[in-house]
């Protein structure tokens, strides 16, 4: 009940210009208030607090130097003895918090509040606008100032111990909660975590807030973006989570999530494209070690023709018409659209600063680039268990995943084929500039009803040895190497090498063996490019030889739900990517250009190595296998997006986007439409990457 009154009084103070009705007998009394009537004590108390604060508070120089404009929230207590005590201060600078502490230490001891004639402690919250030092609101906590006398009375007060103070953001940014992974979102702090000398490990995504907050101050960023809104609707729409609760050992937020888009594929016969996603996202923490997040999405949409065609080309067995790329299996919605519900969530346990475990249903990514040749987030969400262990200059990540093969040939009695993937990734900061990473993964299926093979639970053993001991055809093991070098604070280079079916004789034999299944990535990032703050430029090259990620056993391809678990183009391709990200306050822009070549199948029953789901025994020969063999196709994709960050707390954005795509196979059907111009605008809560560049 006590915290309900905090919220209630916040509304009362807003609507009635500070006229507050107390429910306990008497407010704390300053010496200057001893002669006023009891009904005027709240007003006098407020005035005296403001007077004392302004008399002793000194604005830190950094606030003036940075020309900071924002506010700070202070929660304080008047004890049973009448002393002032700070509970917490929410402010953009540590100097502000220190100055608040010093200011309240100089407050006088006053007559405490009383309830039923007995002295009790009371708590108060105030918000102060900076740099003007003017009061925005004063919120009063009254009735539950009474302390419980025994356990029975405490139990009766338990329900009312929920707090809604809007300060959940403080715990969130120190927690083991994941930062929603989108490339545009991560570009905001990518520079900070890549400064020369930091002991950060940047390949494994999504990141935890607690890891990134060592290098990037989320609270300052939020404060700089905050709009001065006093109404409930204004604060919730522009600055805050819809629901925020916090107690001494827990916090909780809930939001309505949306992805509402309306667009036009210029070359399509469809009158318009659209996406209509509504969802609820909840997140929170219990104690200092446990965090959780869950989202339930309900979506309908139809897209540009090339997206619809791809979604239907990977449709599952059983009659459903499509799989929406990156999301999940879709059913029909009307005559020409899809309905694709999905749920994601996880529980995160941070046992110590060195160890974090997560179990959930979602996606993971390993790499410093826009693409990943190890593990990417282009496929549908799936169950996973992930362990992160950090010590010294090492970060070691183990991930176990449960995947599905939904093709007709993998379906038995209506049940899709099940397979499992386990990965190790060891990241080592060799020097303050150079990082190296070692990757290995293995896929296995439910052969002989072995289910989840406990052999692969060992977090340190080499999977290649396990694959051999359990039967070389019972698993598909890959190994990889990554690296990153920081030339300066502004420029770093990165790369990956993936090896499937490692055989030195076939790789270096010079006969272009089909077993020469290699892929590599080279990239560079340029931060604050050309001395333009918050402009990040990125260039990346990816190349993967034919048959990489494929297998001659039905289920042992490197895929899930008919989508690749690595690069979304599968194999037998090369591509160059150029990306620019820019942020200015709440405005942002992104430009992306992709030029690539793919070796597609020709439809003659032969596998040319681009489709990882086709049995690689259907190859045309064992040797003489060349990159881009088959139906060589040129792909050019230009993507331009501009937007406005509506709510930084929820990452809700308003945006406009245009995509130009050219798809040019050598062997082109007469009625083939190779060009697409797609316009889109809408509102989107940016919680994940939404790829359409295939």
Secondary structure, DSSP 8 states (H G I E B T S, - for coil): -HHHHHHHHHHHHHHTTT-----SSB--B-GGGTTS-GGGHHHHHHHHHHHHHHHH----HHHHHTT--EEEEEEEEE-TTS-EEEEEEE-S-HHHHHHHHHHHHTS---B-EEETTEEE-EEEEEEEEETTTEEEEEEE--GGGS--SSHHHHHHTSGGG----S-HHHHHTTSS-B--B-HHHHTTTTTGGGSTT-----SEES-BHHHHTTTS-HHHHHHHH-----SHHHHHHHTS-SEEEE-SSEEEEEEEEEEEEEEEETTSSSS-EEEEEEEEEEEEEETTTEEEEEEEEEEEEE--HHHHHHHHHT--TTS--EEETTTEEEEEETTTEEE--EEEEEEEEEEETTEEEEEEEE--EE-SSSS-SSB-S-S--EEEEEEEEEETTEEEEEEEEEEEE-SGGG-BTTB-EEEEEEEEEEEEE-SSSEEEEEEEEEEEE-GGG--S-GGGG-SSS-HHHHHHHH-TTSEEEEEEEEEEEESSSSEEEEEEEEEES--HHHHHSSS--TT-EEEEEEEEEETTGGG-TTEEEEEEEEEE-TTTT--SSTT-SSEETTEESS-TT-SSEEEEEEEEEEEETTEEEEEEEEEEEEEE--SSS-B-SS-TTS-GGGBS-SS---TT-SEEEEEEEEEEEEEEEEETTTTEEEEEEEEEEEEEESS--TT---EEEEEEEEEEE--B------
